Amino acid sequence: MIPRRTILAGLLATPAIGRAATLPPPAAAPPTDLPTTLINTIRAQLDAIPPGPALLASYPDRTANARYPKFAPANNPAAYTYDNALAGLALIAGGHALHAARIADAFELAQAHDPNYSDGRLRNAYRAGPVAIPVALPGWWDAEANIWAEDPYQVGSETGPIAWAILLWTALRDAGVNSDRYEAAAARAGDWIVTNCANAHGYTGGVFGFPPDQQKLRWVSTEQNTDCAIAFARLYRPNRAAHAARFVRSMKNPATHLFNAGLTPNGANNPLLAADANIWPTLAGLTDAASLAPAIARLGWPRTDPAGIGFSTASQGVWIEGTAFAALALHRVGQPAPANRFLATIASQISPSGLLFTTSVPRLATGLTVGPGADSERFDYYRVPALAPTAWAALAMLAADPLG
């Protein structure tokens, strides 16, 4: 059971690896037609699905997935909500809003016809492919145990992925595509976050596990509250947006300009230095440019080609998704030279299918675990073609900030 990604603010990272505090020298920008190529790869994946609401496989290359037995069973059929929202936003940025609407329609259908709930939530993942009633959750046949298995993260509902679905719905609303329908779906999702996740600090993680006894995730994440700050702003709920933004800013160390990952379930600071918790606040306008350089200096790995950043200071390799949004942030603050070096790394990580690999190394540590339990296994990335880094790279190369 391997979730795509989540900042579990109750969990600590492995010890940090020392890094120099300098950025690598600049490199040439990638080919100018690369973002179009990446967008067309996403479009082709969607066009291969019969017309109608559809969700894209987050890891569609089953041959590549099969090299990692722990990874493949749960992820072969999975269409993660966050990944698909990102893909939809990239399609909009590339001028293909009607393609993005197929993903948005799938989210709307999944929300309205959840197998267990009618409260406006989305699950962290669904079964990839056409989405119809009854809405299918991902799962696989476990031949050894002789059971149909499901993943407790995938069937759960976290605040961050739901916020990203809101970003997709509201982006299409603002583009004049199915405005009333998407506005209503986004509002229902926002209501679920408020009802189930609001606390005195910000918004908690959501729920984990199988209905009807899902576990409430009581940690509070810097990254997910960044998502919520922008999602609630797009829903024209300024007080809710400000509540999330205050939490994000409270996680910043004024001396180092770095952000903690969030709060543990008992309210203690989680000192994990993670890429999204440190770079997304720049993209969202929740911090100044001074925060970016120290984060990239700490996260950068290695100092020779390929240049990029890891998921966290526990990583010993390049995380392609994070390298893409770091490049976008560098462009935003007026630093094109290091941004171009990162984009050059991305251009070198295209798989034969046209999707980008998740990482430059066979297995990338994150410093997180798969679930909320103390005995949960480590959550790592494996070098397989994936939807999320492809979408982030397209957004970065198009200078389209989904959090801006």
N, C-alpha and C positions, 0 to 999 in steps of 0.2 A: 504494500500500500504506500505509494509514493505520490504525494501531492506535487503539483507543479511548482508552487512556491507559497510560502507564508511566513511572515515574521511572527513567530511564537514568542511574545514578549516575556513569557515566563521562563524561557530557557536561556542558558548562558552559552557563550561561544567557547570553543577551544582556545588555548592561549594564542595570542596574536603573534604574528611573525614580523620581525623588524623590517622596515622599509626606508629607503632614502626619501627625503622630502623634496624631490625634484621631479618634474615631468620630463618624459623623453623628448628628444628633438622632433621637429615637425616632419611629416611625410606628405607626399602628394595626395591630393584628394582622389577618391575612387572614381571610376567612370561615371560620367553624368547620366548615362542611361540606366544605371544600376537600380535606382528606386523604381523606375517603370518595370524593370525585369522582376523585382521582388513583388510589386503589386500584381503583376500579371500571373506570377506563381500562385498567389493567394486566390486570385480570380479563377484560375484554372481548377484549383482544388474545389472551389465552390461550384463552378460550372459542371463538374463531374457528378454532382448530386442532382437528382431530379428536381424540377422547379418546385418552388414553395419554400416555406420556412425550413432552415437548415443550419446545422452547426458543424464546424470544421474540426477534424481530428487534430488534437494538439501535437501528437507525435505519429504522423501517418505512415512512416516507414517501418513496417513490422519486421522486415529483415534486419534492419539496424537495431531495432528495439530488442530483438531476440538474442543479441550478443550479451544482454544484461538480464539474466533470468529473474532477478528481484524486481526489475523495472517493468518488463514487458506485460505481464498478465493484466495488471490494473490499468495500464496506460494505453494499451492498444486500442480499446474502444472509446477512450475518454475525449470529450470535447470540453475543456475547461472554460468556465464562464469568463474569467479574466482574459485568457488568450483570445477568445472569440470577440470580446468587446474591443480589444486592441486591434484585431484584424479588421473589424468593422470601421474603426476610426482611421486606420490606414487606408482602407478603401475609399472613405469619404475624402481624405486628403489627396488621394490620387484621382479624384473626379468620378468615382463609381458609387455614388450614394445608393442607387437602386440595388446593387449587389449587397451593400451594407445592410439594407433594409431586410434582406432575407434572414440575416443573423438577428436583427432586432425583432423581427416577427417571431422567430423561434423563441427568443427570450420571453416575449409577450405571451405566447402560447404556453410555455413552460410555467410561467408565473400563474396563469389563470387555471391551469389544469394539473397542478402538482399532485403526485400520487397520494400524498398524505396531508397536505396543508392547503388552506385557502386564505392565508394571511399576508400575501404580497411578497414573500421571500423568493429568492432564487437559490438553487443548489450550487455548490462549488463546481460541479461538472454534470454533464449529461452524456447520453450515448451519441457519438458522432454520426452524422448523416441526416436524412430527412427527419423533421420533428413533427409529430402528429399526436393525436389523442388515441390511446393513452401515452403520456409522455414517458419516454424510456430513460432510466438512469443507467450509467455504465456498470458493467459487471462482466464476469467471465466464469467459465466452467473450470473448477478445480478438480482435475481428474484424480489426483492423489487422495483428496478428502471426499471425493464423490459428492460435491455440493456446488450450487451456484453461489459464487462469492461476490460480495460488494465491498467497496473501500469506505471506511468510516469518515475519512476526510471528504471524499467526493460527494457523498450523500449529505454532508453537512452544509452549513450556510455561513460564510464568513462575511464580515462587514466590507472588506476591501473589494472582493469580486463583485458584490452587489453594487457598490458605488461605481465601479467601472461600467457596469451595465447601464446605470443611470447616465453616465457620461455619453455612452453611445446613443441612447434614446434621445437625450436632449440635444446632441449634435445633429441628429436627423430632424428633430423638431425645428431647430433653428435654420436648417436647410429647407424647411417647408415640406418635408416628406412625412406623411401620416402624422401631422403635428398633434392633433387632439388625442389620438390613440397612444402615441408614445409618451406624451405628457402625463396621461393618466397612469400608464404603467410605471413610469419613473416616480410619480408621486406615491404610488402604493409601495414601491420598494423603499423609498425614503421613510415612509411611515413605519415600515418593519424595522428599519435600523433604529429609529427613535424609540419605538415601543420596547424593543428587545435588547438594545445595546447602549443606550444613553446612561451615563453615570456622572458622578460629580467631576471627574477628570476630563472625560471626552466620550469616546464610544468604544465599547469593549469588542472582543474579537468575533463574537457570533456564537454558533453552536457546532458541535462535533459529534459524530456518531449516528447511530441508527434510530429512526423513529420507533416507538413514541418516546423513548427515554434518551433524548439527546443531551449531551453535557454542555452546559453554558461555559463559554470561554471567557474568563474574567480578567485576562490580561488586557492591557491597552497598548495599542501599537502606534508608533510614530508614523509609519508608512500608511497604515489604514486610516488614520485620522487626517493625513494629508489628502487621501482619496475623498474622504467625507467632506472636508472643507470645500473642495471644488464641487463635488456632487450637490451639496446643499446650496451652494451659491448658484449653480445652474438651475436649481429648483426654486430660486427666489425665496430662500429661507435664510435670511442673513444672520439671525440669532443662532440657528443651528450650525451654520458655517463658521461663525465666530467661535462657537464652543469648541469645535474640532481644531480650529487654527490656534486657539490659545494653548491647547494641549501640545500641539506640535512645537510651538515656540518655547514652551516650558521645558522641553527635552533638550534644548540647545545649551551646551556649555559655553558661557560667554568668553571664557579664557581660550578655549581651543577652537571655537566655532563649529564643533562637531556635535551631532545629535545622538543621544542614546536611542536604542531600539524601542523603548517604551517602558511600561511598568509591568512587573510580574503580578500574578494574581493576588499577592499579599501587599501590593502597593510599593514595592522596592524598585529602584531604577534598574533596568537591564542595560549593562554597559556594552553589549554587543555593538560593534561598529559595522553596520550593514549599508550596502550601496543605496537601496531605494529609500531608506530612512534618512539618508544624508543628501541625496541628490534630488529626489522628488520635491522637497521643499523649495529648492531653487526654481525648478520648472513651474511650481505652483505660485511663485511670488511670495512665499511665506518667510523668506530669509533673504539676506543680501548676498552679493557676489562673493564676499569674503569667506563664506562657508564652503565654497566649491573646491578651491585649491587644496586645503588641508585634507578634505575627504578623499580626493583623487590621489593625493600623495600617499595616504595611508592604505588605500585600497588597490593601488596600482600593482600589477604583477604581470610579467617580470619587467625588468628595466631594459631588456633587449627585445627584439621582435619575437612574437607578435606583441604589440603594445595594447594594453587595455586594463580593465579592472576586474577584480574578483567579486563574488557575491558579498563577501565580508572579509574581515581580517583573518578568518580561518581558512580562506581559499588559497590554493597554490596553483593557480592557472587563471586563464582569462574567461570570464563569464560574458558571453557575446551580447546577451540582452542588456546587461548593465552597461557594457561598453557603448552600446548604441545610445542609451538615454544619457550617459555621461557626455557623449559627443554632442548631443542636442543641447545639453546644459552649457557646455563650453561655448558653443556658438551663441547661445543666448546672452552670455556675459562678455562676448567680444573676444574670444580666444580661438580663432579658427585654426591656428597651427596645430596645437595638440588635438583638437577635434578631428582634423583631417588625418592625423596619425591613427586615431582610434577607428575612423571610418575605413582606412586602408586595411586595418586588421580585419574588420568585418567583411570586407570584399574578398579576403583570402579564406573565409570560412563558409563558403557556399557549398552545399552538398550536391551530388549529382541530380537530386530531385528539384533543385532550385531553392529549397528552403535552407536557412542557415542552421549550422550546428549550434547546440546549446553552449558548448565550451570548447576550448582549444586542447583540452587534455581528456584522457579516457574517463576520468571520474573527478568531479570537483566538489570538495567539501564546502558546506555552507555554515557550519557551526550550529545548525538547528537539528531538531528531531522531527520525525514524521507526525507524531501526535502529541497530545498534552501530557501523557503519562511519563513518570520519571524513568520507566523502563522502555520507552519508545525507541525504535531504531533510528539511526542517523539518517537525515535527509540530505542526499547528495544529488548533483546533476550528473548525467551520463552523456557522452558525446553521441547524440543522435540528432537528426534533423527535426526542427520544431517550429511551430507557428509563431510563438511569442517573440523570439529574437528577430524573426523575419519581419514581423509587423513593426517592432520598435526601430529596426534599421531603416525601413521605408519612411517612417515618420521623421527620423533624424535627418535623413538625406533630403527630405522635402521641407525641412525646417518647420514641421507642423507639431506644435507642442500641445498634446492632448490635455495637459493640466494647466495650460496658460490662459 
